[in-house]
């Protein structure tokens, strides 16, 4: 009776557990690597676009301030 329980436990410990641990740490290692070059380039491109948009918005707000000083009050800002 004991061998019926012990045999699957030994098989699990010898075959399944090592594979499970290896796969776990392989996956964890891939997650820790960070962004790929393509992702980093996309992120930099988006950051540059955001800075450009911020500059444009600042310019548009200054134009609106000069032409219609009360535009902010009308739009709840």
C-alpha angles and dihedrals in degrees: 000000000000092000090058089061099035097051096061091044091053092047090050093049094045101041114014103036097054092047090047092051093046093050092047094054093041090056092044090051092053091051092051095053094082131211123355120234091259091051091047091051091049091049092050091048091051091048091052091049090050091052090049091050091049090054091049092049091050090051092047091050091051090050091049091047090054096045100035113015094185097052092107093057091050092054098043099251 
